[in-house]
Amino acid sequence: MNTKKSWTRFVVGLAIVSIGLVLIIKANLGVSPWTVFHIGLTKYFPLTVGTAGQITGLVVIIISFMVARVKPTFATIINILLVGFLIDWLMPLVPHPTTIFMKYLYLATGIIIFGSGAGTYISAQCGTGPRDSLMMALDEKLDFKLGLIRNGIELIILVVGYFLGGPVGIGTIFTALGIGPIVEFSLNLMNTLFSNSYLQANS
């Protein structure tokens, strides 16, 4: 499955995710739990949001390996580095919204773009991200359902990020509720499109 086309789709998906993240951050209405944590870190350390995300990702990889010997894949490393670099590159280029309407437009557009990008890179099946590695590591050690582990991780990260000064707001709720269905729709769409392309190429 790790063909050149799959890797291209993987990288394009990560780039789309980065654009969505930047729009959500710029909306300044609240962000996802991990981004709350990353922005919170920038309040106390001389870090950019992208660099904070990269460092967090690397720490998560180390924890995953220590807990359950979950080894990072090449895709995991690319995920961490590329998204961090793109966020820092895009942040100065995207203007701040000047009205409340524009803020909500940024938020809604960012959620749609993020979810579409996530579905795109997941459909490439090149490998998991660092947060998924941590979730799998804890799943091996704890007698809880995978969804409960994921929610528990994000709740802890959200609370810590909030106390660090990260932006929690209505956008945090919208991202929590909105991204999942968009990822699912995008993933199904990508699987259908590329499955049809494969069948046509081999017919």
TAKATA-V621488 format. One record per pair of residues at least 12 apart in sequence whose C-alpha atoms are under 7 Angstrom apart, sorted by the first residue. I is the first residue (numbers start at 0). J is the second residue. D is the distance in whole Angstrom. If there is no record, write none. Layout:
# TAKATA-V621488
I_J_D + I_J_D
This chain:
# TAKATA-V621488
0_124_7 + 1_125_6 + 5_123_5 + 5_125_7 + 6_123_7 + 6_125_7 + 8_119_7 + 8_120_6 + 8_123_6 + 9_119_7 + 9_120_4 + 9_123_5 + 9_125_7 + 10_120_7 + 12_116_4 + 12_117_6 + 12_119_5 + 12_120_4 + 13_78_7 + 13_82_6 + 13_116_6 + 13_117_7 + 13_120_6 + 14_82_7 + 15_112_6 + 15_113_6 + 15_116_5 + 16_112_7 + 16_113_4 + 16_116_5 + 16_117_6 + 17_82_6 + 17_85_6 + 17_86_6 + 19_109_4 + 19_110_6 + 19_112_5 + 19_113_4 + 20_109_6 + 20_113_6 + 21_86_6 + 21_89_7 + 21_90_6 + 22_105_5 + 22_106_6 + 22_109_5 + 23_105_6 + 23_106_5 + 23_109_5 + 23_110_7 + 25_95_6 + 26_96_7 + 26_102_5 + 26_103_7 + 26_105_5 + 26_106_6 + 28_168_5 + 28_169_6 + 28_170_5 + 29_166_5 + 29_167_4 + 29_168_4 + 29_169_6 + 29_170_4 + 29_171_5 + 30_166_6 + 30_167_6 + 30_170_6 + 30_171_5 + 30_174_7 + 31_171_5 + 31_174_6 + 31_175_7 + 32_153_6 + 32_156_6 + 32_157_4 + 33_156_6 + 33_157_7 + 35_157_6 + 35_160_5 + 35_161_7 + 35_165_5 + 35_166_6 + 35_167_7 + 36_156_6 + 36_157_6 + 36_159_7 + 36_160_4 + 36_165_6 + 37_51_5 + 37_52_6 + 38_165_5 + 39_160_5 + 39_163_5 + 39_164_5 + 39_165_4 + 40_163_7 + 42_164_7 + 47_87_7 + 48_87_7 + 49_83_4 + 49_84_6 + 49_86_5 + 49_87_5 + 50_83_6 + 52_83_6 + 53_79_5 + 53_80_6 + 53_83_6 + 56_79_6 + 56_129_6 + 59_129_6 + 59_130_7 + 59_133_6 + 60_129_6 + 60_132_7 + 63_132_6 + 63_133_5 + 63_136_5 + 66_136_6 + 67_136_5 + 67_139_7 + 69_132_7 + 69_136_6 + 72_126_6 + 74_125_6 + 74_126_5 + 74_127_7 + 75_126_6 + 75_127_6 + 75_128_5 + 75_129_6 + 78_128_6 + 106_170_7 + 110_174_6 + 110_177_7 + 110_178_6 + 111_181_7 + 114_178_5 + 114_181_5 + 114_182_4 + 115_181_6 + 115_182_6 + 115_185_5 + 117_182_6 + 118_182_5 + 118_183_7 + 118_185_5 + 118_186_4 + 119_185_7 + 119_186_6 + 119_189_6 + 121_186_7 + 122_186_6 + 122_189_6 + 122_190_6 + 134_148_7 + 134_149_6
